C-alpha cells in the first residue's frame, strides 16, 4: 500500500506542478506565453506521462473524483478510498508550495488567483455558480467514462493513457473560461491555499461537483458495460 500511495502522491504532484505550473509560470509570459490551449495540453501531458510511469503501481488516479468513480464502478476497493484521497491532496499541496516558491523568485510577484478555480467574480469568463456546477459535473462524468472505457478489457491494450490524457486536454479547452477547470478536488485544494482571492470560500463546489460527476460517469458506464 505504501508504494501505491507514494505513486498517487507523486502522480498528483506532477499533475499540479506541470498543469498549474504552466498556467502560473508560462501562460502569461509576455513574449512566449503558451496561452490557455498550452495549459490545456500541459494538463493532458501530465496525466499521460504519469499514467505510463506509475499507473502500473497505483492505477494512476491522481484525482479524488477518479478514485471515487472507480470505486462506484467496482474497479477500486472502497477501503482504499480515503488513503488515496489523502495522498492525492498531499501531492497537490506540496506541488503548489513548490510552484509558489519558484514563482515568488521573480521580482514583483503577486499570487493573485494562483491558477485557482472559481465562479462568479472568480470565473475567468464571469460564469455563474450554476454554470460552473454543470460544466464540472458533465466534464468529470465524461472523463470517468473515457477512463473506464479505455481501461476495459474490450479496449486496445496500452493506449489508455493516451485517451485519458487527450480527454483531459479537451476538458480544459472547454472549461478554462468557465471555472479555470477543476474536475479534480485535489488540484483545486492545493492552489487555493496560496491564492490571494476568495478561492478557499468557493472550494466546496470544486469538491462537490467533481465527486458528483465522477459518480455519475461511473453509473453511466455501468449501464453501458452490461
Biotite code that builds the C-alpha atoms (Angstrom):
import biotite.structure as struc

atoms = struc.array([
    struc.Atom([0.000, 0.000, 0.000], chain_id="A", res_id=1, res_name="UNK", atom_name="CA", element="C"),
    struc.Atom([2.885, 2.381, 0.691], chain_id="A", res_id=2, res_name="UNK", atom_name="CA", element="C"),
    struc.Atom([4.055, 2.049, -2.920], chain_id="A", res_id=3, res_name="UNK", atom_name="CA", element="C"),
    struc.Atom([0.553, 2.800, -4.212], chain_id="A", res_id=4, res_name="UNK", atom_name="CA", element="C"),
    struc.Atom([0.131, 5.864, -2.036], chain_id="A", res_id=5, res_name="UNK", atom_name="CA", element="C"),
    struc.Atom([3.600, 7.118, -2.953], chain_id="A", res_id=6, res_name="UNK", atom_name="CA", element="C"),
    struc.Atom([2.730, 6.726, -6.640], chain_id="A", res_id=7, res_name="UNK", atom_name="CA", element="C"),
    struc.Atom([-0.513, 8.657, -6.141], chain_id="A", res_id=8, res_name="UNK", atom_name="CA", element="C"),
    struc.Atom([1.326, 11.377, -4.229], chain_id="A", res_id=9, res_name="UNK", atom_name="CA", element="C"),
    struc.Atom([3.950, 11.816, -6.929], chain_id="A", res_id=10, res_name="UNK", atom_name="CA", element="C"),
    struc.Atom([1.482, 11.483, -9.810], chain_id="A", res_id=11, res_name="UNK", atom_name="CA", element="C"),
    struc.Atom([-0.748, 14.195, -8.344], chain_id="A", res_id=12, res_name="UNK", atom_name="CA", element="C"),
    struc.Atom([2.297, 16.322, -7.582], chain_id="A", res_id=13, res_name="UNK", atom_name="CA", element="C"),
    struc.Atom([3.288, 16.051, -11.248], chain_id="A", res_id=14, res_name="UNK", atom_name="CA", element="C"),
    struc.Atom([-0.230, 16.893, -12.457], chain_id="A", res_id=15, res_name="UNK", atom_name="CA", element="C"),
    struc.Atom([-0.444, 20.052, -10.336], chain_id="A", res_id=16, res_name="UNK", atom_name="CA", element="C"),
    struc.Atom([3.168, 21.101, -10.815], chain_id="A", res_id=17, res_name="UNK", atom_name="CA", element="C"),
    struc.Atom([3.003, 20.628, -14.587], chain_id="A", res_id=18, res_name="UNK", atom_name="CA", element="C"),
    struc.Atom([-0.546, 21.827, -15.180], chain_id="A", res_id=19, res_name="UNK", atom_name="CA", element="C"),
    struc.Atom([-0.880, 24.680, -12.699], chain_id="A", res_id=20, res_name="UNK", atom_name="CA", element="C"),
    struc.Atom([2.805, 25.475, -13.082], chain_id="A", res_id=21, res_name="UNK", atom_name="CA", element="C"),
    struc.Atom([2.290, 26.034, -16.807], chain_id="A", res_id=22, res_name="UNK", atom_name="CA", element="C"),
    struc.Atom([-0.569, 28.429, -16.053], chain_id="A", res_id=23, res_name="UNK", atom_name="CA", element="C"),
    struc.Atom([1.341, 30.386, -13.417], chain_id="A", res_id=24, res_name="UNK", atom_name="CA", element="C"),
    struc.Atom([4.856, 30.373, -14.860], chain_id="A", res_id=25, res_name="UNK", atom_name="CA", element="C"),
    struc.Atom([4.366, 30.140, -18.636], chain_id="A", res_id=26, res_name="UNK", atom_name="CA", element="C"),
    struc.Atom([0.873, 31.093, -19.819], chain_id="A", res_id=27, res_name="UNK", atom_name="CA", element="C"),
    struc.Atom([1.130, 34.801, -19.026], chain_id="A", res_id=28, res_name="UNK", atom_name="CA", element="C"),
    struc.Atom([4.767, 35.262, -20.087], chain_id="A", res_id=29, res_name="UNK", atom_name="CA", element="C"),
    struc.Atom([4.851, 38.484, -22.136], chain_id="A", res_id=30, res_name="UNK", atom_name="CA", element="C"),
    struc.Atom([6.513, 37.236, -25.324], chain_id="A", res_id=31, res_name="UNK", atom_name="CA", element="C"),
    struc.Atom([6.470, 33.434, -25.176], chain_id="A", res_id=32, res_name="UNK", atom_name="CA", element="C"),
    struc.Atom([3.219, 32.774, -23.318], chain_id="A", res_id=33, res_name="UNK", atom_name="CA", element="C"),
    struc.Atom([1.640, 29.408, -24.112], chain_id="A", res_id=34, res_name="UNK", atom_name="CA", element="C"),
    struc.Atom([-1.961, 30.607, -23.668], chain_id="A", res_id=35, res_name="UNK", atom_name="CA", element="C"),
    struc.Atom([-4.852, 28.565, -22.352], chain_id="A", res_id=36, res_name="UNK", atom_name="CA", element="C"),
    struc.Atom([-4.510, 25.989, -25.167], chain_id="A", res_id=37, res_name="UNK", atom_name="CA", element="C"),
    struc.Atom([-0.977, 25.359, -23.985], chain_id="A", res_id=38, res_name="UNK", atom_name="CA", element="C"),
    struc.Atom([-2.173, 24.995, -20.402], chain_id="A", res_id=39, res_name="UNK", atom_name="CA", element="C"),
    struc.Atom([-4.827, 22.509, -21.539], chain_id="A", res_id=40, res_name="UNK", atom_name="CA", element="C"),
    struc.Atom([-2.165, 20.467, -23.303], chain_id="A", res_id=41, res_name="UNK", atom_name="CA", element="C"),
    struc.Atom([0.109, 20.631, -20.269], chain_id="A", res_id=42, res_name="UNK", atom_name="CA", element="C"),
    struc.Atom([-2.578, 19.130, -18.036], chain_id="A", res_id=43, res_name="UNK", atom_name="CA", element="C"),
    struc.Atom([-3.192, 16.369, -20.545], chain_id="A", res_id=44, res_name="UNK", atom_name="CA", element="C"),
    struc.Atom([0.503, 15.584, -20.796], chain_id="A", res_id=45, res_name="UNK", atom_name="CA", element="C"),
    struc.Atom([0.900, 15.348, -17.032], chain_id="A", res_id=46, res_name="UNK", atom_name="CA", element="C"),
    struc.Atom([-1.728, 12.613, -16.807], chain_id="A", res_id=47, res_name="UNK", atom_name="CA", element="C"),
    struc.Atom([-0.495, 10.814, -19.918], chain_id="A", res_id=48, res_name="UNK", atom_name="CA", element="C"),
    struc.Atom([3.108, 10.691, -18.729], chain_id="A", res_id=49, res_name="UNK", atom_name="CA", element="C"),
    struc.Atom([2.348, 9.700, -15.140], chain_id="A", res_id=50, res_name="UNK", atom_name="CA", element="C"),
    struc.Atom([-0.205, 7.084, -16.208], chain_id="A", res_id=51, res_name="UNK", atom_name="CA", element="C"),
    struc.Atom([2.588, 5.368, -18.118], chain_id="A", res_id=52, res_name="UNK", atom_name="CA", element="C"),
    struc.Atom([5.159, 5.995, -15.383], chain_id="A", res_id=53, res_name="UNK", atom_name="CA", element="C"),
    struc.Atom([3.317, 4.894, -12.237], chain_id="A", res_id=54, res_name="UNK", atom_name="CA", element="C"),
    struc.Atom([-0.114, 3.760, -13.388], chain_id="A", res_id=55, res_name="UNK", atom_name="CA", element="C"),
    struc.Atom([1.016, 0.159, -13.095], chain_id="A", res_id=56, res_name="UNK", atom_name="CA", element="C"),
    struc.Atom([1.695, 0.719, -9.387], chain_id="A", res_id=57, res_name="UNK", atom_name="CA", element="C"),
    struc.Atom([-1.379, 2.605, -8.160], chain_id="A", res_id=58, res_name="UNK", atom_name="CA", element="C"),
    struc.Atom([-3.785, 2.612, -11.083], chain_id="A", res_id=59, res_name="UNK", atom_name="CA", element="C"),
    struc.Atom([-2.874, 6.204, -11.915], chain_id="A", res_id=60, res_name="UNK", atom_name="CA", element="C"),
    struc.Atom([-5.858, 8.040, -10.403], chain_id="A", res_id=61, res_name="UNK", atom_name="CA", element="C"),
    struc.Atom([-4.216, 11.331, -9.275], chain_id="A", res_id=62, res_name="UNK", atom_name="CA", element="C"),
    struc.Atom([-7.707, 12.678, -8.582], chain_id="A", res_id=63, res_name="UNK", atom_name="CA", element="C"),
    struc.Atom([-10.217, 12.027, -5.758], chain_id="A", res_id=64, res_name="UNK", atom_name="CA", element="C"),
    struc.Atom([-13.112, 12.105, -8.236], chain_id="A", res_id=65, res_name="UNK", atom_name="CA", element="C"),
    struc.Atom([-11.461, 9.400, -10.329], chain_id="A", res_id=66, res_name="UNK", atom_name="CA", element="C"),
    struc.Atom([-10.855, 7.228, -7.271], chain_id="A", res_id=67, res_name="UNK", atom_name="CA", element="C"),
    struc.Atom([-14.499, 7.607, -6.224], chain_id="A", res_id=68, res_name="UNK", atom_name="CA", element="C"),
    struc.Atom([-15.765, 6.863, -9.711], chain_id="A", res_id=69, res_name="UNK", atom_name="CA", element="C"),
    struc.Atom([-13.632, 3.741, -9.962], chain_id="A", res_id=70, res_name="UNK", atom_name="CA", element="C"),
    struc.Atom([-14.965, 2.572, -6.593], chain_id="A", res_id=71, res_name="UNK", atom_name="CA", element="C"),
    struc.Atom([-18.561, 3.114, -7.745], chain_id="A", res_id=72, res_name="UNK", atom_name="CA", element="C"),
    struc.Atom([-17.755, 1.141, -10.900], chain_id="A", res_id=73, res_name="UNK", atom_name="CA", element="C"),
    struc.Atom([-16.345, -1.727, -8.784], chain_id="A", res_id=74, res_name="UNK", atom_name="CA", element="C"),
    struc.Atom([-12.842, -1.147, -10.164], chain_id="A", res_id=75, res_name="UNK", atom_name="CA", element="C"),
    struc.Atom([-11.343, 0.060, -6.871], chain_id="A", res_id=76, res_name="UNK", atom_name="CA", element="C"),
    struc.Atom([-11.615, -1.014, -3.233], chain_id="A", res_id=77, res_name="UNK", atom_name="CA", element="C"),
    struc.Atom([-13.724, 1.314, -1.073], chain_id="A", res_id=78, res_name="UNK", atom_name="CA", element="C"),
    struc.Atom([-11.402, 0.734, 1.882], chain_id="A", res_id=79, res_name="UNK", atom_name="CA", element="C"),
    struc.Atom([-8.551, 2.370, -0.039], chain_id="A", res_id=80, res_name="UNK", atom_name="CA", element="C"),
    struc.Atom([-10.517, 5.489, -0.995], chain_id="A", res_id=81, res_name="UNK", atom_name="CA", element="C"),
    struc.Atom([-9.628, 7.727, 1.964], chain_id="A", res_id=82, res_name="UNK", atom_name="CA", element="C"),
    struc.Atom([-5.874, 6.869, 1.921], chain_id="A", res_id=83, res_name="UNK", atom_name="CA", element="C"),
    struc.Atom([-5.789, 7.657, -1.813], chain_id="A", res_id=84, res_name="UNK", atom_name="CA", element="C"),
    struc.Atom([-7.557, 10.977, -1.235], chain_id="A", res_id=85, res_name="UNK", atom_name="CA", element="C"),
    struc.Atom([-5.063, 11.935, 1.460], chain_id="A", res_id=86, res_name="UNK", atom_name="CA", element="C"),
    struc.Atom([-2.089, 11.068, -0.774], chain_id="A", res_id=87, res_name="UNK", atom_name="CA", element="C"),
    struc.Atom([-3.579, 12.984, -3.700], chain_id="A", res_id=88, res_name="UNK", atom_name="CA", element="C"),
    struc.Atom([-4.330, 16.130, -1.711], chain_id="A", res_id=89, res_name="UNK", atom_name="CA", element="C"),
    struc.Atom([-0.876, 15.998, -0.102], chain_id="A", res_id=90, res_name="UNK", atom_name="CA", element="C"),
    struc.Atom([0.757, 15.759, -3.531], chain_id="A", res_id=91, res_name="UNK", atom_name="CA", element="C"),
    struc.Atom([-1.268, 18.728, -4.773], chain_id="A", res_id=92, res_name="UNK", atom_name="CA", element="C"),
    struc.Atom([-0.387, 20.872, -1.753], chain_id="A", res_id=93, res_name="UNK", atom_name="CA", element="C"),
    struc.Atom([3.338, 20.106, -1.999], chain_id="A", res_id=94, res_name="UNK", atom_name="CA", element="C"),
    struc.Atom([3.293, 20.864, -5.734], chain_id="A", res_id=95, res_name="UNK", atom_name="CA", element="C"),
    struc.Atom([1.507, 24.156, -5.116], chain_id="A", res_id=96, res_name="UNK", atom_name="CA", element="C"),
    struc.Atom([4.060, 25.078, -2.466], chain_id="A", res_id=97, res_name="UNK", atom_name="CA", element="C"),
    struc.Atom([6.869, 24.305, -4.926], chain_id="A", res_id=98, res_name="UNK", atom_name="CA", element="C"),
    struc.Atom([5.249, 26.470, -7.615], chain_id="A", res_id=99, res_name="UNK", atom_name="CA", element="C"),
    struc.Atom([4.825, 29.293, -5.106], chain_id="A", res_id=100, res_name="UNK", atom_name="CA", element="C"),
    struc.Atom([8.489, 29.047, -4.077], chain_id="A", res_id=101, res_name="UNK", atom_name="CA", element="C"),
    struc.Atom([9.603, 29.256, -7.719], chain_id="A", res_id=102, res_name="UNK", atom_name="CA", element="C"),
    struc.Atom([7.141, 31.965, -8.806], chain_id="A", res_id=103, res_name="UNK", atom_name="CA", element="C"),
    struc.Atom([7.980, 34.166, -5.813], chain_id="A", res_id=104, res_name="UNK", atom_name="CA", element="C"),
    struc.Atom([11.585, 34.263, -7.008], chain_id="A", res_id=105, res_name="UNK", atom_name="CA", element="C"),
    struc.Atom([10.548, 36.812, -9.644], chain_id="A", res_id=106, res_name="UNK", atom_name="CA", element="C"),
    struc.Atom([10.610, 40.476, -8.570], chain_id="A", res_id=107, res_name="UNK", atom_name="CA", element="C"),
    struc.Atom([7.148, 41.909, -8.144], chain_id="A", res_id=108, res_name="UNK", atom_name="CA", element="C"),
    struc.Atom([5.437, 38.522, -7.938], chain_id="A", res_id=109, res_name="UNK", atom_name="CA", element="C"),
    struc.Atom([1.901, 38.525, -6.521], chain_id="A", res_id=110, res_name="UNK", atom_name="CA", element="C"),
    struc.Atom([-0.046, 35.254, -6.172], chain_id="A", res_id=111, res_name="UNK", atom_name="CA", element="C"),
    struc.Atom([-3.366, 36.696, -7.308], chain_id="A", res_id=112, res_name="UNK", atom_name="CA", element="C"),
    struc.Atom([-5.692, 33.865, -8.309], chain_id="A", res_id=113, res_name="UNK", atom_name="CA", element="C"),
    struc.Atom([-2.737, 31.413, -8.466], chain_id="A", res_id=114, res_name="UNK", atom_name="CA", element="C"),
    struc.Atom([-4.453, 29.157, -11.069], chain_id="A", res_id=115, res_name="UNK", atom_name="CA", element="C"),
    struc.Atom([-7.406, 28.539, -8.759], chain_id="A", res_id=116, res_name="UNK", atom_name="CA", element="C"),
    struc.Atom([-10.921, 27.561, -9.762], chain_id="A", res_id=117, res_name="UNK", atom_name="CA", element="C"),
    struc.Atom([-13.959, 29.754, -9.267], chain_id="A", res_id=118, res_name="UNK", atom_name="CA", element="C"),
    struc.Atom([-17.372, 31.004, -10.281], chain_id="A", res_id=119, res_name="UNK", atom_name="CA", element="C"),
    struc.Atom([-18.880, 34.494, -10.419], chain_id="A", res_id=120, res_name="UNK", atom_name="CA", element="C"),
    struc.Atom([-16.150, 37.059, -9.883], chain_id="A", res_id=121, res_name="UNK", atom_name="CA", element="C"),
    struc.Atom([-13.541, 34.274, -9.716], chain_id="A", res_id=122, res_name="UNK", atom_name="CA", element="C"),
    struc.Atom([-14.571, 32.699, -13.024], chain_id="A", res_id=123, res_name="UNK", atom_name="CA", element="C"),
    struc.Atom([-12.271, 33.708, -15.918], chain_id="A", res_id=124, res_name="UNK", atom_name="CA", element="C"),
    struc.Atom([-15.362, 34.467, -18.007], chain_id="A", res_id=125, res_name="UNK", atom_name="CA", element="C"),
    struc.Atom([-17.628, 35.583, -15.174], chain_id="A", res_id=126, res_name="UNK", atom_name="CA", element="C"),
    struc.Atom([-19.804, 32.458, -15.318], chain_id="A", res_id=127, res_name="UNK", atom_name="CA", element="C"),
    struc.Atom([-22.386, 31.755, -12.608], chain_id="A", res_id=128, res_name="UNK", atom_name="CA", element="C"),
    struc.Atom([-22.348, 29.122, -9.868], chain_id="A", res_id=129, res_name="UNK", atom_name="CA", element="C"),
    struc.Atom([-24.904, 27.018, -11.789], chain_id="A", res_id=130, res_name="UNK", atom_name="CA", element="C"),
    struc.Atom([-22.840, 27.180, -14.980], chain_id="A", res_id=131, res_name="UNK", atom_name="CA", element="C"),
    struc.Atom([-19.732, 26.138, -13.041], chain_id="A", res_id=132, res_name="UNK", atom_name="CA", element="C"),
    struc.Atom([-21.600, 23.286, -11.369], chain_id="A", res_id=133, res_name="UNK", atom_name="CA", element="C"),
    struc.Atom([-22.947, 21.971, -14.658], chain_id="A", res_id=134, res_name="UNK", atom_name="CA", element="C"),
    struc.Atom([-19.678, 22.119, -16.571], chain_id="A", res_id=135, res_name="UNK", atom_name="CA", element="C"),
    struc.Atom([-17.724, 20.432, -13.765], chain_id="A", res_id=136, res_name="UNK", atom_name="CA", element="C"),
    struc.Atom([-20.284, 17.629, -13.309], chain_id="A", res_id=137, res_name="UNK", atom_name="CA", element="C"),
    struc.Atom([-20.655, 16.959, -17.037], chain_id="A", res_id=138, res_name="UNK", atom_name="CA", element="C"),
    struc.Atom([-16.953, 17.022, -17.839], chain_id="A", res_id=139, res_name="UNK", atom_name="CA", element="C"),
    struc.Atom([-15.949, 14.906, -14.849], chain_id="A", res_id=140, res_name="UNK", atom_name="CA", element="C"),
    struc.Atom([-18.611, 12.364, -15.790], chain_id="A", res_id=141, res_name="UNK", atom_name="CA", element="C"),
    struc.Atom([-17.257, 12.270, -19.334], chain_id="A", res_id=142, res_name="UNK", atom_name="CA", element="C"),
    struc.Atom([-13.728, 11.896, -18.004], chain_id="A", res_id=143, res_name="UNK", atom_name="CA", element="C"),
    struc.Atom([-14.744, 8.843, -15.972], chain_id="A", res_id=144, res_name="UNK", atom_name="CA", element="C"),
    struc.Atom([-16.436, 7.265, -18.967], chain_id="A", res_id=145, res_name="UNK", atom_name="CA", element="C"),
    struc.Atom([-13.256, 7.710, -21.001], chain_id="A", res_id=146, res_name="UNK", atom_name="CA", element="C"),
    struc.Atom([-11.147, 6.244, -18.182], chain_id="A", res_id=147, res_name="UNK", atom_name="CA", element="C"),
    struc.Atom([-13.419, 3.253, -17.632], chain_id="A", res_id=148, res_name="UNK", atom_name="CA", element="C"),
    struc.Atom([-13.875, 2.596, -21.324], chain_id="A", res_id=149, res_name="UNK", atom_name="CA", element="C"),
    struc.Atom([-10.237, 2.927, -22.311], chain_id="A", res_id=150, res_name="UNK", atom_name="CA", element="C"),
    struc.Atom([-9.129, 0.617, -19.475], chain_id="A", res_id=151, res_name="UNK", atom_name="CA", element="C"),
    struc.Atom([-11.813, -2.024, -20.081], chain_id="A", res_id=152, res_name="UNK", atom_name="CA", element="C"),
    struc.Atom([-10.965, -5.487, -21.365], chain_id="A", res_id=153, res_name="UNK", atom_name="CA", element="C"),
    struc.Atom([-12.561, -4.664, -24.717], chain_id="A", res_id=154, res_name="UNK", atom_name="CA", element="C"),
    struc.Atom([-10.247, -1.677, -25.331], chain_id="A", res_id=155, res_name="UNK", atom_name="CA", element="C"),
    struc.Atom([-6.923, -1.973, -27.183], chain_id="A", res_id=156, res_name="UNK", atom_name="CA", element="C"),
    struc.Atom([-4.153, -2.654, -24.677], chain_id="A", res_id=157, res_name="UNK", atom_name="CA", element="C"),
    struc.Atom([-1.591, 0.043, -23.904], chain_id="A", res_id=158, res_name="UNK", atom_name="CA", element="C"),
    struc.Atom([-3.451, 3.053, -25.289], chain_id="A", res_id=159, res_name="UNK", atom_name="CA", element="C"),
    struc.Atom([-5.479, 4.107, -22.241], chain_id="A", res_id=160, res_name="UNK", atom_name="CA", element="C"),
    struc.Atom([-3.044, 6.810, -21.041], chain_id="A", res_id=161, res_name="UNK", atom_name="CA", element="C"),
    struc.Atom([-3.201, 8.493, -24.453], chain_id="A", res_id=162, res_name="UNK", atom_name="CA", element="C"),
    struc.Atom([-7.001, 8.558, -24.478], chain_id="A", res_id=163, res_name="UNK", atom_name="CA", element="C"),
    struc.Atom([-7.125, 9.782, -20.883], chain_id="A", res_id=164, res_name="UNK", atom_name="CA", element="C"),
    struc.Atom([-4.527, 12.497, -21.451], chain_id="A", res_id=165, res_name="UNK", atom_name="CA", element="C"),
    struc.Atom([-6.285, 13.749, -24.588], chain_id="A", res_id=166, res_name="UNK", atom_name="CA", element="C"),
    struc.Atom([-9.625, 13.708, -22.745], chain_id="A", res_id=167, res_name="UNK", atom_name="CA", element="C"),
    struc.Atom([-8.185, 15.910, -20.006], chain_id="A", res_id=168, res_name="UNK", atom_name="CA", element="C"),
    struc.Atom([-6.801, 18.281, -22.652], chain_id="A", res_id=169, res_name="UNK", atom_name="CA", element="C"),
    struc.Atom([-10.249, 18.524, -24.260], chain_id="A", res_id=170, res_name="UNK", atom_name="CA", element="C"),
    struc.Atom([-11.862, 19.111, -20.862], chain_id="A", res_id=171, res_name="UNK", atom_name="CA", element="C"),
    struc.Atom([-9.562, 22.071, -20.246], chain_id="A", res_id=172, res_name="UNK", atom_name="CA", element="C"),
    struc.Atom([-10.175, 23.526, -23.703], chain_id="A", res_id=173, res_name="UNK", atom_name="CA", element="C"),
    struc.Atom([-13.902, 23.564, -22.920], chain_id="A", res_id=174, res_name="UNK", atom_name="CA", element="C"),
    struc.Atom([-13.932, 24.727, -19.321], chain_id="A", res_id=175, res_name="UNK", atom_name="CA", element="C"),
    struc.Atom([-10.955, 27.003, -18.665], chain_id="A", res_id=176, res_name="UNK", atom_name="CA", element="C"),
    struc.Atom([-13.121, 30.060, -19.497], chain_id="A", res_id=177, res_name="UNK", atom_name="CA", element="C"),
    struc.Atom([-15.868, 28.846, -17.153], chain_id="A", res_id=178, res_name="UNK", atom_name="CA", element="C"),
    struc.Atom([-14.112, 27.655, -13.978], chain_id="A", res_id=179, res_name="UNK", atom_name="CA", element="C"),
    struc.Atom([-10.437, 27.549, -14.903], chain_id="A", res_id=180, res_name="UNK", atom_name="CA", element="C"),
    struc.Atom([-11.093, 23.782, -14.942], chain_id="A", res_id=181, res_name="UNK", atom_name="CA", element="C"),
    struc.Atom([-11.071, 21.651, -11.848], chain_id="A", res_id=182, res_name="UNK", atom_name="CA", element="C"),
    struc.Atom([-12.574, 18.163, -12.422], chain_id="A", res_id=183, res_name="UNK", atom_name="CA", element="C"),
    struc.Atom([-10.113, 17.315, -9.633], chain_id="A", res_id=184, res_name="UNK", atom_name="CA", element="C"),
    struc.Atom([-10.665, 18.316, -5.988], chain_id="A", res_id=185, res_name="UNK", atom_name="CA", element="C"),
    struc.Atom([-7.005, 17.768, -5.064], chain_id="A", res_id=186, res_name="UNK", atom_name="CA", element="C"),
    struc.Atom([-5.800, 20.134, -7.792], chain_id="A", res_id=187, res_name="UNK", atom_name="CA", element="C"),
    struc.Atom([-8.321, 22.760, -6.622], chain_id="A", res_id=188, res_name="UNK", atom_name="CA", element="C"),
    struc.Atom([-7.333, 22.432, -2.970], chain_id="A", res_id=189, res_name="UNK", atom_name="CA", element="C"),
    struc.Atom([-3.581, 22.755, -3.431], chain_id="A", res_id=190, res_name="UNK", atom_name="CA", element="C"),
    struc.Atom([-3.526, 26.077, -5.245], chain_id="A", res_id=191, res_name="UNK", atom_name="CA", element="C"),
    struc.Atom([-6.424, 27.581, -3.262], chain_id="A", res_id=192, res_name="UNK", atom_name="CA", element="C"),
    struc.Atom([-4.214, 27.573, -0.169], chain_id="A", res_id=193, res_name="UNK", atom_name="CA", element="C"),
    struc.Atom([-1.834, 30.052, -1.810], chain_id="A", res_id=194, res_name="UNK", atom_name="CA", element="C"),
    struc.Atom([-4.219, 32.377, -3.670], chain_id="A", res_id=195, res_name="UNK", atom_name="CA", element="C"),
    struc.Atom([-4.956, 35.959, -2.667], chain_id="A", res_id=196, res_name="UNK", atom_name="CA", element="C"),
    struc.Atom([-8.637, 35.667, -3.563], chain_id="A", res_id=197, res_name="UNK", atom_name="CA", element="C"),
    struc.Atom([-11.765, 34.099, -2.083], chain_id="A", res_id=198, res_name="UNK", atom_name="CA", element="C"),
    struc.Atom([-10.907, 30.766, -3.724], chain_id="A", res_id=199, res_name="UNK", atom_name="CA", element="C"),
    struc.Atom([-10.995, 28.864, -0.439], chain_id="A", res_id=200, res_name="UNK", atom_name="CA", element="C"),
    struc.Atom([-14.563, 30.037, 0.133], chain_id="A", res_id=201, res_name="UNK", atom_name="CA", element="C"),
    struc.Atom([-15.596, 28.550, -3.218], chain_id="A", res_id=202, res_name="UNK", atom_name="CA", element="C"),
    struc.Atom([-13.601, 25.335, -2.826], chain_id="A", res_id=203, res_name="UNK", atom_name="CA", element="C"),
    struc.Atom([-16.676, 23.377, -1.690], chain_id="A", res_id=204, res_name="UNK", atom_name="CA", element="C"),
    struc.Atom([-18.051, 23.473, -5.247], chain_id="A", res_id=205, res_name="UNK", atom_name="CA", element="C"),
    struc.Atom([-14.852, 22.011, -6.661], chain_id="A", res_id=206, res_name="UNK", atom_name="CA", element="C"),
    struc.Atom([-15.158, 19.053, -4.335], chain_id="A", res_id=207, res_name="UNK", atom_name="CA", element="C"),
    struc.Atom([-18.911, 18.590, -4.711], chain_id="A", res_id=208, res_name="UNK", atom_name="CA", element="C"),
    struc.Atom([-19.182, 18.885, -8.497], chain_id="A", res_id=209, res_name="UNK", atom_name="CA", element="C"),
    struc.Atom([-16.252, 16.624, -9.497], chain_id="A", res_id=210, res_name="UNK", atom_name="CA", element="C"),
    struc.Atom([-17.249, 13.964, -6.950], chain_id="A", res_id=211, res_name="UNK", atom_name="CA", element="C"),
    struc.Atom([-20.841, 14.064, -8.224], chain_id="A", res_id=212, res_name="UNK", atom_name="CA", element="C"),
    struc.Atom([-19.600, 13.935, -11.808], chain_id="A", res_id=213, res_name="UNK", atom_name="CA", element="C"),
    struc.Atom([-17.270, 11.036, -11.092], chain_id="A", res_id=214, res_name="UNK", atom_name="CA", element="C"),
    struc.Atom([-20.137, 9.106, -9.520], chain_id="A", res_id=215, res_name="UNK", atom_name="CA", element="C"),
    struc.Atom([-22.452, 9.916, -12.425], chain_id="A", res_id=216, res_name="UNK", atom_name="CA", element="C"),
    struc.Atom([-19.872, 8.849, -15.008], chain_id="A", res_id=217, res_name="UNK", atom_name="CA", element="C"),
    struc.Atom([-19.321, 5.548, -13.218], chain_id="A", res_id=218, res_name="UNK", atom_name="CA", element="C"),
    struc.Atom([-23.058, 4.859, -13.060], chain_id="A", res_id=219, res_name="UNK", atom_name="CA", element="C"),
    struc.Atom([-23.447, 5.636, -16.767], chain_id="A", res_id=220, res_name="UNK", atom_name="CA", element="C"),
    struc.Atom([-20.562, 3.296, -17.566], chain_id="A", res_id=221, res_name="UNK", atom_name="CA", element="C"),
    struc.Atom([-22.123, 0.503, -15.528], chain_id="A", res_id=222, res_name="UNK", atom_name="CA", element="C"),
    struc.Atom([-25.220, 0.773, -17.713], chain_id="A", res_id=223, res_name="UNK", atom_name="CA", element="C"),
    struc.Atom([-23.204, 0.896, -20.953], chain_id="A", res_id=224, res_name="UNK", atom_name="CA", element="C"),
    struc.Atom([-20.994, -2.034, -19.930], chain_id="A", res_id=225, res_name="UNK", atom_name="CA", element="C"),
    struc.Atom([-23.777, -4.503, -19.121], chain_id="A", res_id=226, res_name="UNK", atom_name="CA", element="C"),
])
